[in-house]
Amino acid sequence: MNAIPKPLIPAPVLITGHANADFDCLAAIVAASKLYDDAVLVFPGSQESNLRNFFIESATYLFNFKNAKDIDFSTVRTLVIVDTRQRSRIDHVAPALENPDLEIHLYDHHPDSDDDLTATFSAVKAWGSATTIITLLIKEKNISLSPEEATMLGLGIYEDTGAFTFNSTTEEDFEAGGWLRSKGMDLNTISELTTRELTVEQISILNSLLESATTHDINGIPVVIAETSVPHYVRDFALLAHKMIDMQQVKVLFALCRMNDRVQVVARSKIHSVNVGQICQSLGGGGHNFAASASIKNKPLSEVKDELFGLLYSSIHHEKTVRDHMTAPAIFEYETVSMCSAEAIMNRFGLKAIPLLESKQNPVVSGYLEYQTAVRACSHGLGSAPASTYMHKKFQTVTPDDDLYPVMEIIVGKRQRLVPVVIDTRLMGVITRTDLINTLVEEPSRVPDKLFTDKTKERNVRSLLRERLPEHHFELLSMAGEMGNRLNVAVYVVGGFVRDLLLGRKNLDLDLVVEGDGIAFAQKLAKKLGGRVRQHTKFKTAIIIYNNAAGEEERLDVATARLEYYEQPASLPTVELSSIKMDLYRRDFTINALAIQLSHNKFGKLIDFFGAQKDIRDKVIRVLHSLSFVEDPTRILRAIRFETRFEFTIGPQTTKLIKNALQLKLVTKLSGSRIFHELQLIFDEISPHQSLVRMHEFGVLEAIHPTLKLTPTKNALLREIEKVLEWYRMLYTKPYPETWIIYLLGLTSASDAESVEEVIERLHLTSSQHSEFMELRATVKSTINILNRAHPKKNSQLYKTLTPIPLEGVLYMMARTKFETVKKDISYFLAYLRSTTLEISGKDLHLLGFTPGPAYGEVLRETLFAKLDEKISTRQEQLDFAYRALKNRQ
């Protein structure tokens, strides 16, 4: 007999913390529950034995924690996360992050990281404990605590501050501890739980660490590194690091232990110049300036040590600073310099980038310009444009006394080619990528792997493909990967499909890119699928057309990895062979510059060179380079379409580049057919009205043609059109209208015929589209006037009036009329009358004794109208009516 499955627990408000929780995490979860009524608490699991035992024996019952596997994550509307902000540390509640309109509240005391979630609300303080942050909020709100709750919260603060002995302890931690004591915090309980006796095994491991401990002089700072290995996982390894520091009076310690398939690193520091949290974060872990840890899987202990030394030498620069490696004085220009002048200066001095100052009167660094951008701008005829238009405005600076680690993070991790060195906004020099490389060659260390964007963004999404794709499409991708292996070429699925996979949106439009001969690959794959190939040799692309298992025709696009360059602004691209990275770089926005590798035994590997995953999390539309809209202005319309569809925001720099492209009147250089195609895509979206509003705000509609500019009246009409189309979709009837006709009727509603003709000519409509649109426009104008003056009294009159008019015109009139009676009449026609048919035929009448003649068609129309006016309803009544009508005509 099968057991009845246990129902999942709804959790509109869910509170949790990071995996491998410590006492601070557990206490912060309990503390947060005092701020959120009826919240569900989820314990994320722990590796510390005393914490685990305490939790199982007490906290489960006392504070009513739930297991993550029992939660209905689809019900979560507010997710509260404590003691971390990193997405990778909350996998146990990851399904909740997919919920639309999810609010995320964060309470944390750790440093920022690239993996941080975007929050609706956050309370982040550099205090000794996350529990302290929430405790002081509870105190501020005058919320009562029981002695048990006060003890639990105190436990978290005592644990993370080392009983107020760690250097990370702040006065706020003392304040929170004092207030909890006044609420009944039991110090005996805390002492019992935080005092840990070593087991025989732990004593053995501690002895091994002490014997292996060696002191290394890292740029003048003594750092102790101890290592050991055990064949199995050991709990409470951090406790041994504490004991070792107490016994040896060590100021900086890194304790490493190989356990099965991983190396556990525990780091402690008592001096401000060594930030162990920063170092452990680069190893894949995290923590504070003075206490941190990391767990590295599938790397030998020797390799972890090498990487640790690299991090130590690059982050601890007691003697060497930015001042020792920067180029000074810096060659600079003012942001008003022309692009070609900037190019000439960089070319003269062999520079890859140059800092730009605001003005002589205000000589602060306002950005930097890359040489390659200047060259491309000049080739597009934009040499006289000021450098401020295309410079990088989002950048970071350092001071001469900074060490090299932040420089490495900026240049290697954030891909900033040039870092201005400033004192009180005054430019002192620059440190470039070349300067950094030369420095690292001299150092006995290497750049930490964590800083390389290409590596940190790698992720395998095979399970996501399996979960979200129909079996046929998953097998198709697998087949493509196997074909790539057979032909020894790398194969990727790219673009919008990958974006929508990560967003959880349905998209089965597969585009493959091959690092090799894409057409030859397509021919081989088509043969295996039993399909055919339509190839485009000029663009090195092909379309595979084949029938799926259900006998339905499907298409698969295949392209050769290519680099597109534009000979002039707004022109079609010229194609050259290239790699997948360059192929992705040619795309419009970062969120579309994603790929999943299918071949070379890397099926499911997500490729993200340009930070697309972060932009998806942050809901930002961002171009890949400064000249993106210059080279292809249709991307302006695409940016607006994606912004509306995904409810994202166009980034500030991308917004400035859109405005610049419009100022240069680049939209006017686009062919009408390209504009019309993009408009059709916008009109086919679920909610195009907001896109049209954004186009108006940017001035895009006016750039296409002045008559398209929105007015309050036109704006209201377009909103009504969207509502009407949404209503019509709910009818689930066919055919579906061509939405561009309806929206173009709305956009030209207040224009005279001559202006509308100009719009049609600008959009390069075909001659048939031209004549049909103008005819429909005249028809709906006269018909709506008739309906507004006197709406039909009978269904048959309504039927006769509206049936000759195309569906698009009828829907437009429904949106256009201001009379509710007319709107109801049209809706009744569309929902009921339009689909009404006769249930009698010529054969039926022949059986009644009549031979079809001149009056035959008229009689059938009269029968239909009688049916519409509800004079007759059943089939027999229709036959009787037709019989009488024909008899009377005889």
Secondary structure, 3 states (H helix, E strand, C coil): CCCCCCCCEECCEEEEECCCCCHHHHHHHHHHHCCCCCCEEECCCCCCHHHHHHHHHHHHHHCCEECHHHEEHHHCCEEEEECCCEHHHCHHHHHHHHCCCCEEEEEECCCCCCCECCCCEEEECCCCCHHHHHHHHHHHCCCCCCHHHHHHHHHHHHHHHCCCCCCCCCHHHHHHHHHHHHCCCCHHHHHHHHCCCCCHHHHHHHHHHHHHCEEEEECCEEEEEEEEEECCCCCCHHHHHHHHHHHHCCCEEEEEEEECCEEEEEEEECCCCCCHHHHHHHCCCEECCCEEEEEEECCCHHHHHHHHHHHHHHHCCCCCCHHHHCECCCCCEECCCEHHHHHHHHHHHCCCEEEEECCCCCCEEEEEEEHHHHHHHHHCCCCCCEHHHCCECCCCCECCCCCHHHHHHHHHHCCCCEEEEEECCEEEEEEEHHHHHHHHHHCCCCCCHHHCHHHHCCEECHHHHHHHCCHHHHHHHHHHHHHHHHHCCEEEEECHHHHHHHHCCCCCCCEEEEECCHHHHHHHHHHHHCCEEEEECCCCEEEEEEECCCCCEEEEEEEECEEEECCCCCCCCEEEECCHHHHHHCCCEHHHCCEEECCCCCCCEEECCCCHHHHHHHCEECECCCCHHHHCCHHHHHHHHHHHHHCCEECHHHHHHHHHHHHCCCHHHCCHHHHHHHHHHHHCCCCHHHHHHHHHHHCHHHHHCHHHCCCHHHHHHHHHHHHHHHHHHCCCCCCCCCHHHHHHHHHCCCCCHHHHHHHHHHCCCCHHHHHHHHHHHHHHHHHHHHHHHCCCCCHHHHHHHHCCCCHHHHHHHHHHCCCHHHHHHHHHHHHCHHHCCCCCCHHHHHHCCCCCCCCHHHHHHHHHHHHHCCCCCCHHHHHHHHHHHHHHHC
